[in-house]
Amino acid sequence: MRRMTSLGLGVRCIQLRCSCSRSLQSSQVSALDLHYPGAICPDEPNTGSAIIPGMLRAFLISLVLLACPVHAESFDEEAMIKHVESVDLEALMEDAEQGDIEAQFALGFMYAFGKRVQEDYTEAVQWFRKAAEQGHALSQLALGDAYYEGKGVPEDDAEASRWLRKAAEQGLPEAQSYLNSMYAKGYGFEDYAEAVRWHLKAAEQGGARAHFKLGDMYAYGRGIFPDDDTEAIRWYLKAAEQGGAEAHFRLGGIYELGMGIPEDVTEAIRWYRKAAEQGHVRAQFNLGYMYAEGERIAEDDTEAIRWYRKAAEQGFSPAQFRLGEMYAFGAGTPEDDTEAVRWYRKAAEQGFSPAQYNLGTMYAQGEGVVKDSIQAYVWFNIAAAQRFGPAAAAQKGKERVANGMTSAQIAEAQKLSREYWEAYGPRHRSK
């Protein structure tokens, strides 16, 4: 049976991108469509590689954004809301005026979120500051957040850092994580050694998510951290020990690629499987791919289909595409063109261009569907319009089917192409 050539294999991260920025209303038309204005694909040299119906590997490590700060959450927010909604407001204000730090924090909370008082962040900051100056860690965190976001005070990274550091020094994990996020973006610090210290402190006190973040920072050389695969592995392992599926997935990729350690496909599969069994869709896909292609392991199409199906049923378009291929070629399952079309269509309708190309081929050849030149033209056309992957092959497919079509049929296909592009264009691709 086939063993498909992989498209666009990356080292650390594969992202499915559409490089087509053409307006669908463009007056430019392809050479094929000179008499049918509004064609999706202008007549320009296509740099996309011709597709052998194989799969663009959704292999490896997707970037995890570290940019979002953590806000004050080390208390029961629901309980706080219930408390401020039921407390004697006059008595609370009196306590706050007399210096009760819990009352001051509660008043700050009420003004910040408009609970029983008019929302007023400037007033909230005044009460947070009174409590913060008395050493109240949550108020210090809230005040640091206010300076960082410019809420009720002018934006000031240095002041944000100062107040967050005070809270962090009291062991408040949220403040340590907030500093972590600021330092990751290069805000609010002057001393690299101190910045590293807070990153490590936050990670040591944090759970799997904090460990995972630090692993990512070392893996990708983000912010103040150097690219260090050995340190990345150490922190991913800490996260993985706590059952984190994403950390399991990362470790699978590290062992498969030999990043900082010798390649070890057995270990790669072990970690991928741990992630896959928790429902991690890319780990499921990677297992399916490795078994289908016999990539340094014994080829096993039955196992490939099992893992592809799990990912496909979660809506992951690359897995839907590969599952369609397995049915089309009778790999690990009886050949079934109807089922192949079903899975190709699911992926195609998410904007996955290899599936759009294959679906066009099925319509052109009448395999698994009634032969339909208009549908073949449409799917080829929108695959070609994406300008990467199978674009060149799709353009040729469109030209072939157009040779047997009437002017009226091509006009209808162009009309449908615009509609399908809106419904199934690249912005619909699964993540």
C-alpha positions as CSV (number, residue, x, y, z in Angstrom):
1,M,0.0,0.0,0.0
2,R,1.0,3.7,-0.1
3,R,3.4,5.3,2.1
4,M,2.7,9.0,1.7
5,T,5.3,11.8,1.6
6,S,4.8,14.1,4.5
7,L,4.4,17.8,3.7
8,G,6.1,20.6,5.5
9,L,7.6,18.7,8.5
10,G,8.9,21.2,11.0
11,V,11.4,20.7,13.7
12,R,9.5,22.1,16.7
13,C,6.1,23.5,15.6
14,I,3.9,23.0,12.6
15,Q,1.3,25.6,12.0
16,L,-1.2,25.4,9.2
17,R,-1.1,28.7,7.5
18,C,-2.9,30.2,4.5
19,S,-0.8,32.5,2.5
20,C,-3.6,33.5,0.2
21,S,-4.6,37.1,0.9
22,R,-6.6,37.7,-2.2
23,S,-10.0,39.3,-2.0
24,L,-12.7,37.0,-3.4
25,Q,-14.0,40.1,-5.3
26,S,-10.7,40.5,-7.2
27,S,-11.1,41.4,-10.8
28,Q,-8.0,39.3,-11.5
29,V,-8.7,36.0,-13.1
30,S,-6.8,32.9,-13.9
31,A,-5.8,32.0,-17.5
32,L,-8.3,29.2,-17.3
33,D,-11.1,31.5,-16.2
34,L,-10.6,34.5,-18.6
35,H,-14.3,34.4,-19.6
36,Y,-15.6,33.8,-16.1
37,P,-14.8,36.9,-13.9
38,G,-14.3,36.5,-10.2
39,A,-12.2,33.4,-10.2
40,I,-10.6,32.8,-6.8
41,C,-7.1,32.1,-8.0
42,P,-5.3,34.8,-10.0
43,D,-2.9,33.6,-12.7
44,E,0.4,33.8,-10.9
45,P,3.2,31.2,-10.5
46,N,2.2,28.9,-7.7
47,T,4.9,28.1,-5.2
48,G,3.0,25.3,-3.4
49,S,4.4,21.8,-3.8
50,A,2.3,19.2,-5.6
51,I,0.7,16.9,-3.2
52,I,1.1,13.2,-3.0
53,P,-2.1,12.6,-1.0
54,G,-0.1,12.4,2.2
55,M,-0.3,14.4,5.4
56,L,1.1,17.6,6.7
57,R,2.3,16.4,10.1
58,A,0.7,18.2,12.9
59,F,3.8,17.0,14.7
60,L,5.0,18.6,17.8
61,I,5.1,21.4,20.0
62,S,2.4,24.1,19.8
63,L,3.4,27.3,21.4
64,V,1.8,28.1,24.8
65,L,1.2,31.7,25.4
66,L,2.7,33.1,28.6
67,A,1.4,36.6,28.1
68,C,-1.7,36.5,30.3
69,P,-1.1,37.6,33.9
70,V,-2.7,35.8,36.8
71,H,-5.0,37.9,38.9
72,A,-5.8,37.7,42.6
73,E,-7.4,34.3,43.0
74,S,-6.0,32.8,46.1
75,F,-9.2,33.4,48.0
76,D,-12.7,32.0,47.4
77,E,-14.1,34.7,45.1
78,E,-17.6,33.3,45.2
79,A,-17.5,33.5,49.0
80,M,-16.1,37.0,48.9
81,I,-19.0,38.1,46.6
82,K,-21.5,36.6,49.0
83,H,-19.8,38.3,51.9
84,V,-19.8,41.8,50.4
85,E,-23.4,41.4,49.3
86,S,-24.6,40.5,52.8
87,V,-22.2,42.5,55.0
88,D,-23.3,45.7,56.8
89,L,-21.9,48.2,54.5
90,E,-21.8,51.1,57.0
91,A,-20.0,48.9,59.5
92,L,-17.5,47.7,56.9
93,M,-16.6,51.2,55.9
94,E,-16.2,52.2,59.5
95,D,-13.9,49.2,60.1
96,A,-11.9,50.1,57.0
97,E,-11.5,53.7,58.1
98,Q,-10.2,52.4,61.4
99,G,-7.4,50.4,59.6
100,D,-8.9,46.9,59.4
101,I,-7.0,45.5,56.5
102,E,-9.6,42.8,55.6
103,A,-12.3,45.5,55.5
104,Q,-10.0,47.7,53.4
105,F,-9.4,44.8,50.9
106,A,-13.2,44.1,50.9
107,L,-14.0,47.7,50.1
108,G,-11.3,47.7,47.3
109,F,-12.9,44.6,45.9
110,M,-16.4,46.1,46.0
111,Y,-15.3,49.3,44.2
112,A,-13.2,47.3,41.7
113,F,-16.2,45.1,40.7
114,G,-19.1,47.4,41.4
115,K,-20.6,45.3,44.2
116,R,-23.1,47.4,46.1
117,V,-21.2,50.6,45.2
118,Q,-20.6,52.4,41.9
119,E,-17.7,50.7,40.1
120,D,-14.7,53.1,40.7
121,Y,-11.2,51.7,40.2
122,T,-9.6,54.9,41.5
123,E,-11.4,54.4,44.8
124,A,-10.6,50.7,44.7
125,V,-6.9,51.5,44.4
126,Q,-7.1,53.8,47.4
127,W,-8.4,51.0,49.6
128,F,-6.1,48.4,48.2
129,R,-3.2,50.7,48.9
130,K,-4.2,51.2,52.6
131,A,-4.2,47.5,53.1
132,A,-1.2,46.8,51.0
133,E,0.9,49.3,53.0
134,Q,0.0,47.3,56.1
135,G,1.3,44.1,54.4
136,H,-1.9,42.5,53.1
137,A,-0.6,40.2,50.3
138,L,-3.8,40.1,48.3
139,S,-4.1,43.9,48.3
140,Q,-0.4,44.1,47.2
141,L,-1.2,41.8,44.4
142,A,-4.3,43.9,43.4
143,L,-2.3,47.1,43.6
144,G,0.5,45.6,41.5
145,D,-2.2,44.6,38.9
146,A,-3.6,48.1,38.9
147,Y,-0.2,49.6,38.1
148,Y,0.5,47.0,35.5
149,E,-2.9,47.5,33.7
150,G,-3.1,51.2,34.4
151,K,-6.5,50.8,36.2
152,G,-7.2,53.7,38.6
153,V,-3.5,54.8,38.4
154,P,-1.1,55.6,35.6
155,E,0.5,52.5,34.1
156,D,3.8,51.9,35.8
157,D,5.7,48.6,35.4
158,A,8.2,49.5,38.1
159,E,5.5,50.2,40.7
160,A,3.7,47.0,39.5
161,S,6.8,45.0,40.0
162,R,7.5,46.6,43.4
163,W,4.0,45.7,44.8
164,L,3.9,42.3,43.2
165,R,7.3,41.5,44.6
166,K,6.1,42.4,48.1
167,A,3.2,39.9,47.7
168,A,5.5,37.3,46.2
169,E,7.9,37.6,49.1
170,Q,5.0,36.6,51.4
171,G,4.7,33.4,49.3
172,L,1.6,34.3,47.4
173,P,1.8,32.0,44.3
174,E,-0.4,34.3,42.2
175,A,1.9,37.2,42.7
176,Q,4.9,35.0,41.8
177,S,3.1,33.8,38.7
178,Y,2.3,37.4,37.8
179,L,5.9,38.4,38.2
180,N,6.7,35.3,36.1
181,S,4.4,36.6,33.3
182,M,5.8,40.2,33.5
183,Y,9.4,39.0,33.4
184,A,8.6,36.6,30.5
185,K,7.7,39.7,28.5
186,G,10.7,41.7,29.8
187,Y,8.6,44.1,31.9
188,G,9.4,45.5,35.3
189,F,12.9,44.2,36.1
190,E,16.4,45.4,35.8
191,D,18.3,42.5,37.2
192,Y,18.3,39.3,35.1
193,A,19.4,37.1,38.1
194,E,16.5,38.4,40.2
195,A,14.1,37.8,37.3
196,V,15.3,34.2,37.0
197,R,14.9,33.7,40.7
198,W,11.3,34.7,40.7
199,H,10.6,32.5,37.7
200,L,12.1,29.5,39.5
201,K,10.4,30.4,42.8
202,A,7.0,30.6,41.1
203,A,7.5,27.3,39.3
204,E,8.8,25.5,42.4
205,Q,5.7,26.5,44.4
206,G,3.3,26.2,41.5
207,G,1.7,23.1,40.2
208,A,1.9,21.3,36.8
209,R,0.9,24.4,34.9
210,A,3.8,26.5,36.3
211,H,6.3,23.7,35.7
212,F,5.0,23.3,32.2
213,K,5.4,27.0,31.5
214,L,9.0,27.0,32.7
215,G,9.7,24.0,30.5
216,D,8.3,25.9,27.5
217,M,10.4,28.9,28.3
218,Y,13.6,26.8,28.3
219,A,12.5,24.8,25.3
220,Y,11.9,27.9,23.1
221,G,14.4,30.3,24.7
222,R,11.6,32.7,25.6
223,G,12.0,36.0,27.5
224,I,15.0,35.9,29.7
225,F,15.7,32.2,29.4
226,P,18.2,30.6,27.1
227,D,17.3,27.8,24.8
228,D,18.1,24.8,27.1
229,D,16.6,21.4,26.2
230,T,18.0,19.8,29.3
231,E,16.3,22.3,31.6
232,A,13.1,22.1,29.5
233,I,13.0,18.3,30.0
234,R,13.5,18.7,33.7
235,W,10.6,21.0,34.1
236,Y,8.4,19.1,31.7
237,L,9.1,16.0,33.7
238,K,8.0,17.8,36.9
239,A,4.7,18.7,35.1
240,A,4.3,15.2,33.7
241,E,4.7,13.6,37.1
242,Q,1.5,15.5,38.1
243,G,-0.4,14.1,35.2
244,G,-0.2,17.0,32.7
245,A,-1.2,15.8,29.3
246,E,0.5,18.7,27.5
247,A,3.7,17.9,29.3
248,H,3.4,14.3,28.3
249,F,3.0,15.4,24.7
250,R,6.0,17.7,24.8
251,L,8.1,14.9,26.3
252,G,7.0,12.6,23.5
253,G,8.2,15.1,20.9
254,I,11.5,15.7,22.8
255,Y,12.3,11.9,22.8
256,E,11.2,11.5,19.2
257,L,13.4,14.3,17.9
258,G,16.3,13.8,20.4
259,M,16.2,17.4,21.7
260,G,18.9,17.5,24.4
261,I,18.8,13.7,24.8
262,P,19.3,10.7,22.4
263,E,16.4,9.9,20.2
264,D,14.3,7.2,21.8
265,V,11.1,6.2,19.9
266,T,10.0,3.8,22.6
267,E,10.0,6.6,25.1
268,A,8.4,8.9,22.6
269,I,5.5,6.5,22.1
270,R,5.2,6.0,25.9
271,W,4.8,9.7,26.5
272,Y,2.6,10.3,23.5
273,R,0.4,7.4,24.7
274,K,0.1,8.9,28.2
275,A,-1.1,12.2,26.6
276,A,-3.3,10.4,24.1
277,E,-5.1,8.4,26.8
278,Q,-6.0,11.7,28.4
279,G,-7.6,12.8,25.1
280,H,-4.7,15.0,23.9
281,V,-5.7,15.2,20.2
282,R,-2.2,15.9,18.7
283,A,-0.7,13.1,20.7
284,Q,-3.4,10.8,19.3
285,F,-2.6,12.1,15.8
286,N,1.1,11.5,16.3
287,L,0.6,8.0,17.4
288,G,-1.6,7.3,14.4
289,Y,1.0,8.8,12.1
290,M,3.9,6.8,13.6
291,Y,2.0,3.5,13.3
292,A,0.7,4.2,9.8
293,E,4.1,5.2,8.4
294,G,6.1,2.6,10.3
295,E,8.3,5.5,11.5
296,R,11.0,3.7,13.4
297,I,8.5,1.3,14.7
298,A,6.6,-1.7,13.3
299,E,4.0,-0.5,10.9
300,D,0.5,-1.2,12.4
301,D,-2.4,0.2,10.4
302,T,-4.9,-1.2,12.9
303,E,-3.3,0.9,15.7
304,A,-3.0,3.8,13.3
305,I,-6.7,3.8,12.6
306,R,-7.5,3.5,16.3
307,W,-5.6,6.7,17.2
308,Y,-6.6,8.6,14.1
309,R,-10.2,7.9,14.8
310,K,-9.9,9.2,18.4
311,A,-8.4,12.4,17.1
312,A,-10.8,12.7,14.2
313,E,-13.8,12.2,16.4
314,Q,-12.6,15.3,18.4
315,G,-12.8,17.3,15.2
316,F,-9.0,17.4,14.4
317,S,-9.0,17.9,10.6
318,P,-5.5,16.4,9.9
319,A,-6.7,13.2,11.6
320,Q,-10.0,13.2,9.7
321,F,-8.0,13.6,6.5
322,R,-5.6,10.7,7.4
323,L,-8.5,8.5,8.5
324,G,-10.1,9.2,5.1
325,E,-6.9,8.0,3.4
326,M,-6.9,4.8,5.4
327,Y,-10.4,4.0,4.1
328,A,-9.5,5.0,0.6
329,F,-6.5,2.7,0.5
330,G,-7.9,-0.1,2.6
331,A,-5.2,0.3,5.2
332,G,-6.1,-1.5,8.4
333,T,-9.7,-1.6,7.3
334,P,-11.7,-2.8,4.3
335,E,-11.4,-0.3,1.4
336,D,-14.5,2.0,1.6
337,D,-14.6,5.0,-0.7
338,T,-17.9,6.3,0.8
339,E,-16.3,6.4,4.3
340,A,-13.2,8.0,2.9
341,V,-15.3,10.7,1.3
342,R,-17.2,11.2,4.6
343,W,-13.9,11.9,6.5
344,Y,-12.4,13.9,3.7
345,R,-15.5,16.1,3.8
346,K,-15.3,16.7,7.5
347,A,-11.7,17.9,7.2
348,A,-12.4,19.8,4.0
349,E,-15.2,21.7,5.6
350,Q,-12.8,22.9,8.3
351,G,-10.6,24.5,5.6
352,F,-7.9,21.7,5.5
353,S,-6.6,22.0,1.9
354,P,-5.2,18.4,1.4
355,A,-8.7,17.1,2.2
356,Q,-10.3,19.6,-0.1
357,Y,-7.9,18.4,-2.9
358,N,-8.7,14.7,-2.2
359,L,-12.4,15.4,-2.1
360,G,-12.2,17.1,-5.4
361,T,-10.4,14.0,-6.8
362,M,-13.1,11.8,-5.5
363,Y,-15.8,13.9,-7.2
364,A,-13.7,14.0,-10.4
365,Q,-13.4,10.2,-10.5
366,G,-16.8,9.3,-9.1
367,E,-15.3,7.3,-6.2
368,G,-17.5,7.2,-3.1
369,V,-19.8,9.8,-4.6
370,V,-21.6,10.3,-7.8
371,K,-19.2,11.8,-10.3
372,D,-19.7,15.6,-10.4
373,S,-17.5,17.9,-12.3
374,I,-18.9,21.0,-10.7
375,Q,-18.2,19.8,-7.2
376,A,-14.7,18.6,-8.3
377,Y,-14.0,22.0,-9.7
378,V,-15.2,23.8,-6.6
379,W,-13.1,21.7,-4.2
380,F,-10.0,21.9,-6.4
381,N,-10.5,25.7,-6.7
382,I,-10.7,26.4,-3.0
383,A,-7.7,24.1,-2.3
384,A,-5.7,25.9,-5.0
385,A,-6.7,29.3,-3.5
386,Q,-5.0,28.5,-0.2
387,R,-1.6,28.8,-2.0
388,F,0.2,26.1,-0.1
389,G,0.4,22.4,0.3
390,P,-1.6,20.8,-2.6
391,A,-2.3,24.2,-4.3
392,A,-0.4,23.4,-7.5
393,A,-1.9,19.9,-7.9
394,A,-5.3,21.4,-7.1
395,Q,-4.9,24.0,-9.9
396,K,-4.0,21.2,-12.3
397,G,-7.0,19.2,-11.2
398,K,-9.3,22.2,-11.7
399,E,-7.9,22.7,-15.2
400,R,-8.5,19.0,-16.1
401,V,-12.1,18.9,-15.0
402,A,-12.8,22.3,-16.7
403,N,-11.7,20.9,-20.0
404,G,-14.9,18.8,-20.0
405,M,-17.2,21.4,-18.7
406,T,-19.5,23.9,-20.4
407,S,-19.3,27.7,-19.9
408,A,-22.5,27.6,-17.9
409,Q,-21.1,24.8,-15.6
410,I,-17.9,26.7,-15.0
411,A,-19.8,29.8,-14.2
412,E,-21.9,27.8,-11.7
413,A,-18.7,26.3,-10.2
414,Q,-17.2,29.8,-9.8
415,K,-20.3,30.9,-8.0
416,L,-20.2,27.9,-5.6
417,S,-16.5,28.4,-5.1
418,R,-17.1,31.8,-3.6
419,E,-19.8,30.4,-1.3
420,Y,-17.6,27.5,-0.3
421,W,-14.7,29.8,0.4
422,E,-16.8,31.8,2.8
423,A,-18.0,28.6,4.5
424,Y,-14.9,26.4,4.3
425,G,-12.0,28.7,3.7
426,P,-8.7,28.5,5.8
427,R,-10.1,30.4,8.8
428,H,-12.2,27.4,9.6
429,R,-9.2,25.1,10.1
430,S,-9.1,23.2,13.4
431,K,-6.4,24.2,15.8
